[in-house]
């Protein structure tokens, strides 16, 4: 592991707290995800096939993008003390091979009795177009 996760405690987290990071979607990431998921759909993997669709070029797997929410929660907000409870996903626009994405999470609710935080999660491309949004619920462990 090349990074050490943050270690936020429930009490230290606050509504409005945000974290963002960016990631370039390159051939290696796409191929690794296809291998792990078993999804080799030609829309994702075949340049010639994708060129003849209404997208005009290769489209990143939606679930590959969504997997960056795991990095958001497990490494940054809250980090080491997190336990994913749920995640909703709305796929708004396609992401293409070569795009740079911006992943963001913002705490919008805290439930002290459960030590549960609710995050608004979004992924945008560099032009600001929303690609995915949703809501994550995360238990903050002791």
Backbone bond lengths (Angstrom), bond angles and torsions (degrees), N, CA, C in turn:
res aa  C-N    CA-C-N  psi(-1)  N-CA   C-N-CA  omega(-1)  CA-C   N-CA-C  phi
1 X - - - 1.454 - - 1.518 108.37 -
2 X 1.306 116.55 130.91 1.461 120.55 -176.17 1.523 112.68 -94.21
3 X 1.332 117.55 -13.82 1.460 120.56 -179.55 1.511 109.89 -123.67
4 X 1.305 115.39 150.99 1.459 121.82 174.76 1.523 106.83 -102.62
5 X 1.351 117.59 127.17 1.458 118.69 -178.25 1.525 112.23 -68.69
6 X 1.325 115.92 151.01 1.458 120.08 173.49 1.524 108.03 -66.34
7 X 1.327 116.88 162.75 1.466 121.10 -177.25 1.521 110.62 -129.79
8 X 1.319 117.56 58.99 1.460 120.90 179.46 1.522 110.34 -69.44
9 X 1.330 116.44 134.96 1.458 122.76 171.12 1.523 107.78 -90.17
10 X 1.328 116.62 156.58 1.452 121.25 -177.83 1.531 111.02 -55.59
11 X 1.320 116.69 -44.43 1.464 121.24 -176.26 1.527 112.48 -63.37
12 X 1.321 117.19 -28.54 1.466 121.41 -177.85 1.529 113.29 -81.54
13 X 1.315 117.23 -16.03 1.464 121.47 -178.29 1.518 109.96 -80.78
14 X 1.343 116.63 148.16 1.460 119.54 -178.11 1.528 111.05 -141.78
15 X 1.335 114.90 151.31 1.460 120.98 177.27 1.526 108.51 -62.68
16 X 1.312 116.02 132.52 1.463 122.22 -176.58 1.519 113.15 97.68
17 X 1.330 117.33 -11.43 1.469 120.77 178.65 1.522 108.96 -66.08
18 X 1.351 116.57 133.50 1.472 122.30 -175.74 1.516 110.98 -130.65
19 X 1.309 113.38 154.38 1.464 121.41 169.81 1.519 107.53 -140.58
20 X 1.309 117.02 140.37 1.460 122.11 173.99 1.519 109.41 -134.08
21 X 1.311 115.50 149.63 1.462 121.50 170.84 1.511 108.01 -150.63
22 X 1.310 116.62 161.50 1.464 120.03 -178.64 1.519 110.68 -120.43
23 X 1.327 114.62 160.89 1.459 122.22 -178.25 1.513 108.77 -153.74
24 X 1.312 116.80 133.99 1.469 120.77 174.15 1.528 108.32 -88.64
25 X 1.324 115.58 133.61 1.468 121.01 178.46 1.530 107.66 -90.14
26 X 1.326 115.21 103.65 1.461 120.49 -176.35 1.530 111.13 -112.81
27 X 1.294 115.81 175.43 1.469 122.69 -177.46 1.528 111.57 -57.69
28 X 1.318 116.92 -41.70 1.462 121.20 -178.03 1.523 111.86 -62.31
29 X 1.321 117.23 -45.72 1.471 121.19 179.61 1.524 110.05 -63.40
30 X 1.332 116.80 -44.11 1.461 121.20 -179.76 1.531 111.11 -61.89
31 X 1.315 116.67 -45.62 1.465 121.36 -179.70 1.524 111.27 -66.12
32 X 1.331 116.42 -42.73 1.476 119.57 178.02 1.519 111.10 -60.83
33 X 1.330 116.88 -43.12 1.460 119.80 179.93 1.524 110.84 -65.39
34 X 1.318 117.82 -42.35 1.464 121.18 178.22 1.530 110.35 -59.78
35 X 1.311 116.74 -41.12 1.463 121.24 179.47 1.526 111.08 -65.63
36 X 1.315 116.64 -45.01 1.470 120.90 -179.18 1.527 111.24 -68.29
37 X 1.319 117.62 -44.24 1.466 121.56 -174.66 1.529 112.63 -84.37
38 X 1.317 116.82 -23.04 1.462 120.51 -174.74 1.521 113.24 80.77
39 X 1.342 117.42 8.72 1.470 121.97 -178.43 1.526 109.79 -96.27
40 X 1.330 115.06 96.65 1.458 121.89 178.89 1.533 111.06 -106.80
41 X 1.316 116.76 30.68 1.460 121.53 179.11 1.531 108.30 -49.54
42 X 1.343 118.52 133.33 1.464 120.29 -176.88 1.535 113.72 -63.48
43 X 1.319 118.54 -20.11 1.465 119.95 174.73 1.528 110.70 -61.15
44 X 1.330 116.05 -30.44 1.460 121.76 178.84 1.532 112.65 -91.60
45 X 1.327 116.44 -33.10 1.460 119.72 -164.94 1.525 115.98 -112.17
46 X 1.329 117.97 -15.09 1.459 120.17 -173.01 1.527 110.32 -119.85
47 X 1.322 115.72 110.92 1.466 122.24 -176.19 1.532 112.30 -58.67
48 X 1.339 116.42 -44.60 1.460 120.37 -177.97 1.529 111.14 -66.56
49 X 1.320 116.48 -43.97 1.460 120.32 178.69 1.533 110.20 -61.05
50 X 1.317 116.52 -50.48 1.470 121.67 -177.09 1.525 111.77 -61.34
51 X 1.328 117.05 -33.94 1.472 120.94 -179.99 1.525 111.62 -62.93
52 X 1.315 116.79 -24.53 1.467 121.08 -178.56 1.528 113.21 -96.91
53 X 1.320 116.93 13.81 1.467 120.87 176.31 1.529 108.74 -103.97
54 X 1.323 116.42 174.85 1.469 119.70 177.84 1.528 112.17 -67.70
55 X 1.340 118.50 -13.17 1.470 121.39 176.42 1.526 111.52 -80.96
56 X 1.317 116.96 -29.86 1.456 121.59 176.97 1.514 115.70 81.26
57 X 1.323 117.25 -12.33 1.472 121.64 178.06 1.519 109.02 -160.59
58 X 1.322 116.08 174.85 1.462 121.70 -175.93 1.530 111.41 -63.98
59 X 1.325 114.60 137.16 1.459 122.47 -179.35 1.526 108.72 -109.94
60 X 1.311 115.72 136.02 1.457 122.23 176.72 1.532 109.49 -67.55
61 X 1.312 117.25 144.10 1.471 121.86 173.75 1.531 108.95 -57.92
62 X 1.309 116.76 132.02 1.463 120.07 176.40 1.519 112.24 -60.49
63 X 1.312 116.67 -38.75 1.465 119.59 -179.38 1.527 112.09 -72.72
64 X 1.320 117.92 -24.35 1.467 119.64 172.10 1.522 109.14 -63.14
65 X 1.318 116.31 -47.55 1.470 119.14 177.16 1.517 110.52 -58.96
66 X 1.329 116.87 -47.67 1.466 121.05 -178.00 1.529 111.68 -60.22
67 X 1.324 116.88 -27.98 1.474 119.21 -178.86 1.525 112.14 -65.37
68 X 1.324 117.58 -19.78 1.465 119.33 177.06 1.523 111.92 -69.76
69 X 1.338 118.06 -16.56 1.463 119.81 173.15 1.529 110.33 -67.03
70 X 1.328 117.29 -29.49 1.463 120.73 175.23 1.533 110.54 -63.44
71 X 1.319 117.17 -41.79 1.463 121.23 176.33 1.526 109.91 -63.66
72 X 1.321 116.65 -43.42 1.461 121.76 179.31 1.528 110.75 -54.90
73 X 1.324 116.21 -51.25 1.469 121.91 -176.26 1.527 111.61 -74.58
74 X 1.314 117.04 -47.46 1.461 121.11 -173.54 1.511 115.22 -74.86
75 X 1.330 116.93 -24.07 1.464 119.72 -176.91 1.527 113.48 -110.40
76 X 1.313 118.29 -27.96 1.467 120.01 -169.78 1.527 115.27 -121.18
77 X 1.328 118.25 -51.48 1.460 119.89 -170.65 1.517 110.79 -139.87
78 X 1.315 119.40 92.32 1.454 128.44 12.21 1.527 115.09 -93.45
79 X 1.339 118.22 -8.98 1.459 119.85 177.88 1.525 111.95 96.58
80 X 1.309 114.92 -135.59 1.466 122.95 -172.27 1.531 113.12 -52.77
81 X 1.317 118.16 -34.80 1.466 121.76 -174.78 1.530 113.54 -88.36
82 X 1.320 117.60 12.91 1.471 120.75 -174.81 1.520 112.36 -87.05
83 X 1.325 113.58 150.35 1.455 122.26 169.11 1.522 106.07 -141.43
84 X 1.342 115.81 108.71 1.463 120.76 -178.35 1.523 109.55 -59.30
85 X 1.308 117.02 131.35 1.465 121.99 176.78 1.523 110.38 -104.20
86 X 1.352 116.84 -46.12 1.469 120.11 178.13 1.521 109.97 -161.52
87 X 1.334 115.12 163.16 1.465 122.16 178.32 1.521 108.33 -152.08
88 X 1.334 116.78 123.21 1.463 120.03 170.81 1.520 108.05 -95.16
89 X 1.327 116.41 152.80 1.462 121.47 -177.92 1.517 110.09 -137.04
90 X 1.318 115.45 132.64 1.462 122.62 172.14 1.527 106.81 -123.84
91 X 1.320 116.27 116.61 1.464 121.45 -179.30 1.522 107.47 -89.12
92 X 1.330 116.72 107.48 1.463 122.38 -170.98 1.529 113.84 -93.37
93 X 1.333 116.49 -43.97 1.468 121.85 -176.55 1.520 109.00 -147.37
94 X 1.341 117.01 155.05 1.462 119.37 -179.63 1.529 112.68 -74.25
95 X 1.310 113.76 153.99 1.462 122.78 171.91 1.520 106.06 -114.49
96 X 1.321 116.14 139.08 1.460 120.89 -176.32 1.527 111.08 -111.23
97 X 1.314 114.35 153.88 1.455 120.79 174.08 1.525 108.41 -53.51
98 X 1.325 117.07 129.25 1.455 122.24 -179.47 1.517 113.95 98.14
99 X 1.337 117.44 -12.77 1.469 120.23 178.34 1.526 110.73 -69.45
100 X 1.308 115.45 149.18 1.463 121.09 169.29 1.519 106.80 -103.96
101 X 1.331 115.00 129.55 1.457 120.46 -177.72 1.531 110.34 -109.44
102 X 1.322 115.20 156.69 1.460 122.24 174.28 1.522 106.96 -121.75
103 X 1.332 115.21 121.33 1.464 123.15 -178.85 1.522 107.53 -101.10
104 X 1.343 116.82 132.25 1.464 119.95 -178.61 1.517 110.71 -136.84
105 X 1.312 115.08 141.40 1.459 122.19 172.11 1.511 109.05 -131.48
106 X 1.335 116.33 137.17 1.460 121.56 178.03 1.519 108.99 -133.94
107 X 1.325 116.45 129.57 1.458 120.69 177.59 1.524 108.58 -70.94
108 X 1.339 115.83 124.26 1.464 119.91 -180.00 1.533 111.83 -116.53
109 X 1.333 116.96 -8.85 1.464 119.70 179.33 1.527 109.54 -160.13
110 X 1.334 115.82 146.92 1.469 123.01 173.83 1.521 108.13 -130.94
111 X 1.336 116.88 134.81 1.465 122.22 175.03 1.520 107.65 -120.00
112 X 1.315 115.24 102.33 1.459 121.55 -174.28 1.518 113.19 -61.02
113 X 1.331 117.73 -41.60 1.465 120.90 -176.85 1.530 111.83 -58.91
114 X 1.321 116.25 -34.12 1.469 121.40 -178.79 1.523 113.11 -101.57
115 X 1.329 116.53 -7.54 1.472 121.65 -171.52 1.530 109.59 52.23
116 X 1.333 114.38 50.69 1.457 122.82 -175.85 1.521 109.10 -118.49
117 X 1.320 115.61 131.23 1.464 120.16 173.27 1.523 108.87 -112.14
118 X 1.324 115.22 149.56 1.456 121.93 175.05 1.521 107.48 -113.99
119 X 1.318 116.04 128.27 1.461 122.66 -179.02 1.522 109.97 -114.37
120 X 1.319 115.95 135.05 1.462 120.93 165.41 1.520 105.17 -82.12
121 X 1.321 117.18 122.37 1.462 121.49 -176.98 1.521 109.83 -114.36
122 X 1.321 116.42 135.13 1.464 120.95 179.01 1.525 110.56 -143.33
123 X 1.316 113.55 151.80 1.463 121.21 169.69 1.517 106.60 -130.54
124 X 1.329 114.99 126.02 1.458 122.86 178.15 1.520 108.91 -118.85
125 X 1.334 116.49 158.03 1.460 118.70 168.77 1.531 107.78 -87.93
126 X 1.304 117.26 177.86 1.473 120.93 -175.36 1.528 113.49 -66.48
127 X 1.334 117.20 -17.83 1.467 118.93 177.07 1.527 111.67 -87.48
128 X 1.347 116.64 -1.93 1.455 121.06 177.74 1.512 115.03 94.08
129 X 1.322 117.52 1.14 1.468 120.61 179.47 1.527 109.20 -74.49
130 X 1.337 116.23 129.58 1.467 121.01 178.99 1.527 109.69 -71.29
131 X 1.335 115.80 126.92 1.456 121.59 177.88 1.522 111.08 -98.97
132 X 1.328 116.26 -42.99 1.471 122.73 179.08 1.520 107.74 -144.09
133 X 1.318 116.01 142.44 1.459 119.64 167.82 1.518 108.53 -140.81
134 X 1.310 115.22 166.71 1.457 119.86 -179.40 1.510 110.92 175.30
135 X 1.314 114.61 -171.00 1.465 123.07 -179.44 1.519 108.46 -127.75
136 X 1.328 115.44 129.33 1.474 121.35 175.54 1.516 108.82 -109.82
137 X 1.308 115.70 140.34 1.459 121.58 171.01 1.520 106.61 -116.40
138 X 1.333 115.62 129.12 1.452 121.17 -172.08 1.529 109.47 -134.44
139 X 1.313 115.80 128.60 1.459 121.55 173.28 1.525 107.09 -83.80
140 X 1.335 115.59 134.82 1.468 120.91 177.48 1.533 106.81 -102.10
141 X 1.315 115.62 107.91 1.472 121.61 -177.39 1.514 111.24 -74.52
142 X 1.315 115.60 157.93 1.470 121.56 176.97 1.512 110.40 -76.20
